[in-house]
Every structure is written in C-alpha cells, then in structure tokens.
Amino acid sequence: MSRSMDGTALVCPRDASALTRRLEYGIEVDQCPACKGAWYEAGELALLVATVTRDEEQRRGMIEYAQRESALSCPVCGAAMRAFNYRAYNLELDGCPHEHGFWLDAGEADRVRAVMQERVQGLERSAQAEAKWAKRNRRR
C-alpha cells in the first residue's frame, strides 16, 4: 500500500476512502473501492500508455493542456492538484503539481488508452500518406 508523505495510508481525493492496491492493465495502482477512481504514481501513466504502443515516437508530446486548479488534493502530499485536458482531448485528468502522480476517475484509464489508440492510428495514416506522396513524387 502506498503511503502519504506523513506515512499514513493513501485516501481517495473524492471521498476519503482508503485506497487499496489493484492491478489495472497490468499496472499496480491504488484504487478507491467506493468511486473506482485510481491513483497512478509518477511514471505509471506512461506505463498505461505503453499498453497501447511501445513506440516511443508515438508516445511523445505534451500531455497537459489548459491547466487549472483542481478541487482535488494529492493523496501523497496534500497539495491542490491541477486539472488538465489530456493531450488536448476532452478528457480531464488531475495531477499533483509536485509530480507525485495522477488521479483518474472511474473509466478514465480506458479513455486514456482510447486517446492513444486514436493517436497511433492518426500517426500511422499520416506516415502512409507521406509514403504515398513521396512515391508519387519519385515517379514524376
């Protein structure tokens, strides 16, 4: 079980329930048994994205857009988290300003994966279009 900075067990920033360790997509996260949200420690969000693609190039890019103060507090340090749109999509996540991790509400891990699947497909379409264009230009 993860602990806050004062050594106490982590609690849900939504309802203060004690978080329990659980595997989600092969990643051990702290989940709220009541609201089903999950705390992804620093680096674990990248592991979630890696369940969609291992290609570092496809995973690159800024993930935090339109940052604003969140109503939630970090389960580790208690600081007010910042809410942001994940990769400029209509998916709001909350992150610790001290980089302890991210809070994902129920279903948001699935949405992060869907965003990355869409991104990978878009990058693959773009690469195919560039290859066709280059081939066409070589013929001329």
C-alpha positions in Angstrom: 0.0 0.0 0.0 1.3 3.4 -0.9 1.7 6.0 1.8 1.3 9.7 2.0 4.3 11.9 3.0 3.3 11.7 6.7 3.3 7.8 6.5 -0.4 7.4 6.6 -2.3 5.2 4.1 -3.4 7.0 0.9 -7.1 8.1 0.7 -9.3 8.9 -2.2 -9.3 12.6 -3.1 -13.0 12.4 -4.0 -14.5 10.6 -0.9 -11.6 9.9 1.6 -12.0 6.1 1.3 -8.8 4.2 2.0 -7.1 3.3 -1.3 -6.3 -0.4 -2.0 -3.7 -1.8 -4.4 -5.1 -3.3 -7.6 -3.8 -4.4 -11.0 -5.2 -2.3 -13.8 -3.9 -3.2 -17.3 -1.0 -5.0 -15.5 0.0 -1.9 -13.5 -0.3 -1.9 -9.7 -2.3 1.2 -8.8 -4.1 2.5 -5.7 -7.9 2.3 -6.3 -10.8 3.6 -4.4 -13.3 0.8 -3.5 -16.2 3.3 -3.4 -15.8 5.5 -6.5 -13.5 3.2 -8.5 -11.1 6.1 -9.3 -7.3 5.2 -9.2 -4.1 6.9 -8.2 -1.3 6.4 -10.8 2.0 7.2 -9.3 4.6 9.2 -11.3 5.6 7.1 -14.3 2.6 4.8 -14.1 0.5 7.0 -16.6 3.3 6.4 -19.1 3.1 2.6 -18.4 -0.7 2.8 -19.1 0.1 4.5 -22.4 2.7 1.8 -23.2 -0.1 -0.8 -23.0 -1.3 0.7 -26.3 2.0 1.4 -28.0 5.7 0.7 -27.2 6.8 3.1 -29.9 8.5 6.0 -28.1 7.8 8.3 -31.1 4.1 7.7 -30.9 4.0 8.4 -27.1 5.9 11.7 -27.4 4.2 15.0 -26.9 2.8 17.2 -24.3 0.1 15.6 -22.2 -1.1 18.6 -20.1 -3.2 21.2 -21.9 -5.4 24.0 -20.4 -4.2 23.6 -16.8 -6.3 24.9 -14.0 -6.6 24.4 -10.3 -8.4 21.2 -9.3 -10.8 20.7 -6.4 -8.9 17.6 -5.5 -5.8 17.2 -3.3 -2.9 15.0 -3.9 -3.2 11.8 -1.8 0.6 11.8 -1.3 1.4 15.4 -0.3 -2.0 17.0 0.2 -1.3 19.9 -2.3 -4.1 21.1 -4.5 -3.8 19.2 -7.8 -4.1 20.8 -11.2 -6.7 19.6 -13.7 -5.8 19.5 -17.3 -7.1 18.2 -20.7 -5.1 15.1 -21.5 -3.3 15.6 -24.9 -5.8 18.4 -25.7 -8.7 15.9 -25.9 -11.9 16.4 -24.0 -10.6 14.2 -21.1 -9.9 16.0 -17.9 -7.3 14.4 -15.5 -5.9 15.7 -12.2 -2.1 15.7 -11.5 0.0 16.6 -8.5 2.0 19.8 -9.0 4.9 18.1 -7.3 4.7 15.2 -9.8 3.7 12.5 -7.3 1.1 11.1 -9.7 -2.3 11.4 -11.4 -5.8 10.8 -10.3 -8.0 9.0 -12.9 -11.7 8.8 -12.2 -13.6 5.6 -13.0 -13.3 4.8 -16.7 -10.6 7.4 -17.4 -7.9 4.7 -17.8 -10.0 3.3 -20.6 -10.3 6.8 -22.1 -6.6 7.4 -21.9 -6.0 4.2 -23.8 -8.6 5.2 -26.4 -7.0 8.6 -26.9 -3.6 6.8 -27.5 -5.2 4.3 -29.9 -6.7 7.2 -31.9 -3.3 9.0 -31.8 -1.4 5.9 -33.1 -4.0 5.4 -35.9 -3.6 9.1 -36.9 0.2 8.8 -36.9 0.1 5.6 -39.0 -2.3 7.3 -41.5 0.0 10.3 -41.7 3.0 8.1 -42.3 1.2 6.1 -45.0 0.1 9.3 -46.7 3.7 10.7 -46.7 5.0 7.5 -48.2 2.4 7.6 -51.0 3.2 11.2 -51.7 6.9 10.5 -51.8 6.4 7.6 -54.1 4.2 9.7 -56.4 6.8 12.5 -56.5 9.6 10.0 -57.4 7.6 8.8 -60.4 7.4 12.4 -61.8 
